[in-house]
């Protein structure tokens, strides 16, 4: 008995010594990177051990953009923060951004992804948005012709077909007194366009919301609480990223990723088994650039896995950004009838009764200004990032290699120095003669420089054709909620409450 007592006492003594030591070691680990900005005299909000500044940055009550605006006022246009233990340099200064995006692009060519890429499923990693280094350059070069003006001219009929369904469906809602949910209606439109432009498929998920493609696309972009838990786990214990990667756990739901992998692979096989040469779409261009079996992947070739990766990224990017922009655009037009009436008049003047196409849509200048003003106020992807490969001096500040840059687009485009009355919806800012958008780096919803979004022209064409068909069929009378509150902690901008419209059918006399 006495032996047991002294053994327990010795063990307790050991723990009395080891526990403080363990706490000290954990604290040192949890703060081991927090010297980086301090050593360089870069100001920023004080970080919390292990978590850095994430509690403030992703505060759902305040919002990411509002938090960054508060920090910008306090610390200036360049300041340092920490995402868990990762050092990030937040930049809203346009001169510094030009250096990042253009002058020293080769040193900032890759995007920053939290968790060292462990949360990117293999299919996504091969997509042009996520890929880096030489592979990104090769894939980007191969994909660029897909979005040329000549290619878009051939794809316009898919967009018009889908936009026609959109206009008719909204008119049916108006006649029946229904108030459609914006994200559901515009999400279906965006997905139908993707199916046509990317895969040559004639779908109408706007009338069939339960179609597998739209259900899986919607689920793909629904960020669940489990993802937050996964991010926190990797933030605290980065080595667990290997385990998540092994089991295919990542940013997007695994089941939906597998659904699109399977179906895109099936479409590719069907094209190869029955090559008729009639397909003019995104998928066919990529198949034409596929390397033969055993051939070295070179400057003009893709692997089969890379083709699947580009298609999945196309679905993700095209679905979320287009549907989100359309719902915010329609929201603002519902509240600003004068702007809506000007766009209607412009459609009558420029298009008359003609079907919109790649050429005549260029004449819709005021409509384009309204779209740009929507993107200024509500950039769908409101945070951009870049990785600093090697140490460099940025705007006079020494930046260490392997740190990352965070660019808050929504904060930059709501800066009153660039855009007076920044919260007011005013398309005139983007008309010829205006001085408000003279500096291109104050408005970069599609990014800037060599890594700028490939789909800019397609997105603008898709938005314009949709709006022509909407306003030819209905008036946007009113909208709920009256005051729009946003969620932005996931990196994409979404309304807290679903947006719903009250519509009025356009009479034959008023019809454009």
Buried (B, 14 or more C-beta within 10 A) or exposed (E): EEEEEEEEEEEEEEEEEEEEEEEEEEEEEBBEBBEBBEEBEBEBBEBBBBBBBBEBBBEEEBBBBBBBBEBBEEBBBBBBBBBBBBBBBBBBBBEBBBBBBEEBBEBBBBBBBBBBBBBBBBBBBBBBBBBBEEBBBBBBEBBEEBBEEEBBEEBBEBBBBBBBBBBBBBBBBBEEEBBBBBBBBBBBBBBBBBBBBBBBBEBBBBEEEEBEBBBBBBBBBEBEEEBEEBBBBBBBEBEBBEEBBEEEBBBBBEEBBBBBBEBBBEBBEEBEEEEEEEBBBBBBBBBEBBBEEEEEBEEEBBEBEBBBBBBBBBBBBBBBBBBBBBBBBBBBBBBBEEBBEBBBEBBBEBBEEEBBBBEBBEBBBBBBBBBBBBBBBBBBBBBBBBBBBEEBEBBEBEBBEEBBBBBBBBBBBBBEEBBEEBEEBBBBBBBEEEEBBEEEBBBBBBBBBEBEBBBEBBBBBBBBBBBBBBBBBBBBBBBBEEEBEBBBBBBBBBBEEEBBBBBBBBEEEEEB
